[in-house]
């Protein structure tokens, strides 16, 4: 159990000592007593984990879409240019060229900035000795 000095801590000492002692001496009773709080904490934790995994999957999907656009940018641009020329005339050619170059530059910028940020955060993780730094950097 806890040391008796825990009870002397300001504000929370008495209650913390009482709860800690209960968990140390009668785990089953402690779990029954605090089941609503435990369920609430687990629900919150699972929600956070789900949110992080969802964000991770969306990031991977976004990178895959960006990679597809970058890989097939020339053929996409020529196909869109053909459609634009048929609908808007010869002036559309210069506009579609400009639009394609803008989109490609934005995609390169977004992916480039993300790569730089990942490298910097990974370096920070390693410097401060964060466990699983390589995995977290991904």
Backbone torsions as a table, in degrees:
resi	resn	phi	psi	omega
1	UNK	NA	-176.2	-178.5
2	UNK	-77.8	159.6	174.0
3	UNK	-72.0	152.5	-179.0
4	UNK	-63.3	-24.2	-178.9
5	UNK	-67.2	-19.1	177.6
6	UNK	-60.3	-35.9	-179.2
7	UNK	-64.0	-20.7	-179.4
8	UNK	-85.6	-5.1	179.9
9	UNK	-63.9	140.5	-179.0
10	UNK	-65.7	146.4	173.9
11	UNK	68.9	-51.5	-171.6
12	UNK	-113.3	-5.2	-171.7
13	UNK	-56.9	-51.8	-177.1
14	UNK	-60.5	-50.7	-177.8
15	UNK	-64.8	-43.0	179.6
16	UNK	-62.2	-43.3	178.9
17	UNK	-60.6	-43.6	-179.4
18	UNK	-62.9	-48.1	-178.5
19	UNK	-67.5	-43.8	-179.7
20	UNK	-61.2	-43.2	178.4
21	UNK	-62.3	-41.9	178.0
22	UNK	-59.8	-45.8	179.4
23	UNK	-65.0	-36.0	-177.9
24	UNK	-74.0	-31.2	-174.6
25	UNK	-99.6	-32.0	-176.2
26	UNK	-145.4	79.7	-175.2
27	UNK	-59.4	-42.5	-178.4
28	UNK	-60.7	-46.1	178.5
29	UNK	-64.6	-39.1	180.0
30	UNK	-63.6	-42.5	179.3
31	UNK	-64.3	-42.5	177.9
32	UNK	-63.4	-40.1	-178.6
33	UNK	-65.7	-40.9	-173.9
34	UNK	-104.7	18.6	-178.8
35	UNK	-56.4	-43.1	178.7
36	UNK	-60.7	-40.8	178.9
37	UNK	-68.8	-38.3	179.0
38	UNK	-64.9	-44.7	178.3
39	UNK	-61.4	-43.2	-180.0
40	UNK	-62.7	-43.8	179.5
41	UNK	-64.4	-43.0	179.1
42	UNK	-65.9	-38.6	177.4
43	UNK	-62.4	-44.5	178.4
44	UNK	-63.3	-43.4	-179.7
45	UNK	-62.7	-45.0	178.6
46	UNK	-64.2	-37.2	176.5
47	UNK	-63.1	-41.9	178.8
48	UNK	-65.8	-43.3	179.1
49	UNK	-62.3	-42.7	177.2
50	UNK	-61.8	-40.9	178.2
51	UNK	-63.8	-42.6	178.9
52	UNK	-64.9	-44.5	179.3
53	UNK	-64.6	-39.9	176.7
54	UNK	-62.0	-43.8	178.0
55	UNK	-63.3	-40.2	178.7
56	UNK	-63.4	-44.5	179.0
57	UNK	-64.2	-40.6	177.4
58	UNK	-64.7	-37.2	177.7
59	UNK	-64.8	-43.5	178.7
60	UNK	-63.7	-42.5	177.9
61	UNK	-62.5	-42.4	178.9
62	UNK	-62.2	-42.7	178.0
63	UNK	-64.8	-37.5	178.3
64	UNK	-65.0	-42.5	178.1
65	UNK	-64.0	-44.6	179.0
66	UNK	-61.7	-41.4	178.4
67	UNK	-63.7	-39.8	177.2
68	UNK	-63.3	-44.0	177.3
69	UNK	-61.7	-42.1	-178.7
70	UNK	-68.4	-39.3	-178.2
71	UNK	-67.0	-43.1	-175.6
72	UNK	-105.9	25.0	-174.7
73	UNK	-61.9	-38.9	-177.9
74	UNK	-66.6	-47.2	-178.9
75	UNK	-69.8	-36.1	175.7
76	UNK	-63.7	-42.9	-179.1
77	UNK	-64.3	-42.1	-179.0
78	UNK	-68.9	-37.6	177.1
79	UNK	-64.5	-45.1	177.6
80	UNK	-66.0	-34.9	178.7
81	UNK	-64.5	-41.4	177.8
82	UNK	-61.1	-45.6	178.6
83	UNK	-63.5	-43.0	-178.1
84	UNK	-65.5	-39.7	179.5
85	UNK	-65.2	-39.0	178.7
86	UNK	-65.8	-33.8	-176.6
87	UNK	-93.4	-32.1	-173.0
88	UNK	-119.5	-0.8	177.8
89	UNK	91.1	-172.1	-173.0
90	UNK	-67.0	-27.4	179.0
91	UNK	-64.1	-22.3	-178.5
92	UNK	-65.0	-24.9	-177.9
93	UNK	-61.1	-46.8	-179.6
94	UNK	-67.9	-35.6	179.1
95	UNK	-66.9	-43.2	-178.9
96	UNK	-68.0	-34.3	175.9
97	UNK	-62.7	-44.6	178.5
98	UNK	-64.4	-43.5	-180.0
99	UNK	-63.3	-44.2	-179.9
100	UNK	-62.6	-43.0	179.0
101	UNK	-64.5	-38.6	179.1
102	UNK	-64.9	-46.8	-179.7
103	UNK	-61.9	-43.6	-179.9
104	UNK	-62.8	-42.0	179.0
105	UNK	-64.6	-41.9	179.0
106	UNK	-64.1	-44.9	179.0
107	UNK	-60.8	-44.7	178.3
108	UNK	-62.8	-39.6	178.8
109	UNK	-64.5	-45.6	-179.2
110	UNK	-63.7	-48.1	-179.5
111	UNK	-66.4	-39.9	178.4
112	UNK	-62.6	-46.1	178.6
113	UNK	-63.6	-41.1	178.7
114	UNK	-62.3	-40.6	179.2
115	UNK	-65.5	-43.1	178.4
116	UNK	-63.0	-44.2	178.7
117	UNK	-62.0	-41.2	179.1
118	UNK	-63.5	-42.0	178.1
119	UNK	-63.0	-43.3	-179.3
120	UNK	-66.7	-44.1	179.6
121	UNK	-67.2	-37.0	176.5
122	UNK	-62.9	-42.9	177.0
123	UNK	-61.8	-41.7	177.6
124	UNK	-62.6	-42.4	178.1
125	UNK	-59.7	-44.7	-179.4
126	UNK	-66.7	-41.8	-179.7
127	UNK	-60.6	-41.9	-177.5
128	UNK	-90.0	4.5	174.5
129	UNK	69.1	34.2	179.3
130	UNK	-70.7	128.9	178.3
131	UNK	-61.6	144.4	-179.9
132	UNK	57.3	40.3	-177.0
133	UNK	-60.0	-40.5	179.5
134	UNK	-62.8	-42.8	179.2
135	UNK	-66.4	-42.6	179.8
136	UNK	-66.6	-30.0	-179.5
137	UNK	-68.1	-31.4	179.0
138	UNK	-64.6	NA	NA
